[in-house]
Each structure stands twice: as structure tokens, then as C-alpha cells.
Amino acid sequence: MAHIDPTQQASLEARLKQMEETCREAERRRVEVELSLVEVKENLRKVEAGPFTLGTTVDSSLLETTT
């Protein structure tokens, strides 16, 4: 096994630590996005299940046919 200079090893360990932190941050973002997606899917199911249950309103003028 090749001998690594102690300062080079410290530099490599610092880079490794930084990369691990970057990975942890990316994983946190991935989890947040996944939770948001679950929430959106749940809301979509509620909307598809029945009448407007999310407090949405329909402008009645949009429902009238123009002549």
C-alpha cells in the first residue's frame, strides 16, 4: 500500500467529510420532495373523490354559455 503524506491525507479526509455532508443535504432535500409529492397525491385523490373539498370556488360566470 502506498504511503500518503499526512497533509495530503488530512486534505482527502476533509474532502470526504465535505462530500458526505453534501450527500446528507441532498438526501434531506430528496425526502422533503418525496413528502411534498405524497401530499400532492393525497390532495389530488381528495379532489378526484368528490366535489370541491379543498375550498376551491368556481366562478359561475365561467359555467354560463355565451350566445
PyMOL commands that set and color helices and strands:
alter all, ss='L'
color gray80, all
select helices_A, chain A and resi 6-49+60-63
alter helices_A, ss='H'
color red, helices_A
deselect
rebuild
show_as cartoon
